[in-house]
Amino acid sequence: MKNIQLLRITRKTLFVLLMAFQINSVSAAVLQKIPYTWDNVAIGGGGSVPGMIIHPQIKNLVYIRTDMGSMYRWDAQSAKWLPIWLWPSLDEWNLTSVASFAIAPSDTTGNIIYAAAGKYADNNATPKLGEIYKSTDRGETWKATGLKAYIASNWDQRFGERLNIDPHNSNHVFFASRMDGLFKSENGGKTWNKIQEAPNGNNYEASAQNQRGLTFLVFDSRSGEKGQCCKMLYLGAWRNGVYRSTDGGVTWSKLPGSPERSFRATIDSKGRLYVTHRYGLAKFDGAKWTDITPPAFKEKRFAAVAVDPSNPDHLLTAPNEWAHNMPIFRSTDGGITWTKIKPKVVNDVPWRPKDHWASAVFTLAFNPHDPKGAGYSDWYHSWMTPDITADVTEWYTFERGHEALTPIAMASPSDGNVVLYTGIPDIGGFDHTSVTEFPKQTIRSKGLERTSTTSIDFAANDPEFVVRANAKDWGNFGEIGCAFTYDAGATWEVMPTKPFEEATGGRVAVSATGDRVVWMPQESCMFYTKDLGENWRETYGAPENLINQFTSTRLPLASDRVLNNVFYVYANGKFYRSDNGAELWEQVGVVIEGDDQHPILRAAPSIPHEVWISLNNDGLWRSNDGGETFEKIPGVTQSMLFDFGKNPPGKMHPTVYVFGKIYDREGIYRSDDMGKNWHRIDTFPKPALGAQPNTLCADQQVYGRVYIGTNGTGIFYGEPVK
């Protein structure tokens, strides 16, 4: 009996050990990485830059921040912006952008920088509250300080700096929040206290987005000395005006006559305060307020103001109207009189429209290391001039490395000069012939005026035939619906008609030979054309209203890449196929029904009836019979994004790329054997990809290359290390 019992234990132990070995083998395979390099596809700015700081102690140490994506540090050696805010994970997506930042003016190492992170201030954000972070190595690494608050980098009133550090004592840090009042740390961010006597700046009857709270905090450096904290501080309160403290921020009193709806402030070496606000520029000399708005722009919104650190009477300011080619004003008498500078724009971003100069200027800065140098940031770019005092000032874009656009559509053709087609709100999109050089034109300069592409597809048998579905930005319908090219984007032609007047955006699919185009406009049923838009016909039997937002990145529609005029659609667990060019649809199979699936449907190149569906937390599903039956790909526990890329060397099938989780491990993965085995190709945790990856496109010309589009840090591409 003892021997039998021992045998049973041994078999059980053997079974447990075998299972453990199998699990560990899977884990080891999943964790195995293929070395990859990652970089941004070169586009050249294009996103709002609400903040710029030039460090007063360290030459060439400059920081900028964007409203949707990363912060950047200028690297003078490579003449390139380096992203320093790409670390937040998918589970922390609300921390992926910064609403305010601050350097320590007295820090001679230049290493200290703080950031107030949080994209939105509402209960749907994850995490719900933003947080203040600190770096002691110029943004290479970050540590949370424990102060959590509602922070909203992508809401209105993003222009001023709510974070600030005492110029004489870097341990004293203030945060003037949007919704939660004024906070102070006296130990370099280790602990924080709320200042109860400070104003809040809000009207709680207003909606959350209109609660703009405290807008800026600045120090009068004359009221302190090295190692001793400043006693005099000024605080902007959106609804109330400007407040002053004479006891280091303990108590506050409102300054009579001060402007409400303030944006940004600065103080000169004589203690004179300058405040930009909704109706101009105000100056406070310690006793009274004076309106010093440039006369031609009285009652207009101003956000940017700067004082020359070497000359308190030398000022710069600019209106913040949502318009292009706005003036930048210069004063040499403390704002009594103003001269409009004469710019000469030296542009290194070829696609930048000529009128994109001084477009809603957010911030201006004098270079403290060069008495003539200055810079500004605006709606699209950051700029520098070596001589602001010249009769004609030369301005240079500094855009290498700064990538802040948000693609909502991408496609990589299997042949031709274009490696990537993109659709991007506010800009329209590009036909990229290089990943390292800025594009020469946007699609808007190729005849698709005032539109942004929401979907792109090409004919598998004729990849130079490409179709774009277009919309006016942010869901407004316009004259242009679909457009096509026969020469890989060299020229674009607008389809002459739309199926109905309001048809806009949505999704488009092109048959394998290009003889039929299927269009699913936003909030609509589907239509097809056999004559490039001369006539449109409604399809029958397919689900409707599958795309209801202009910026949606769902892909529920695809064409078979081999069988001509075969199309596929997925909706709510049901799979539909048309074998006659989308004229009639039939439900042929079921997959799985679930919540928040964010479906991405793609047909595999070179394999007929091979169609896969990515369903977020419901995994990745494969069919090799045109959607009649599906099997779940083992191990893919989350598939947020996926695509097929160029086939591995010597293989007839494509590669597969997934952004999500394999065996619950978050990352970017590649499979060279149609999902049997996976290899990690990302570089998590550092650097991550930043602001909320939302599109993935695999290169169909270069094996191993994959593109990841983000919600504010542009497009990243990864390639195997050679």
Disulfide bonds with the S-S distance in Angstrom:
none
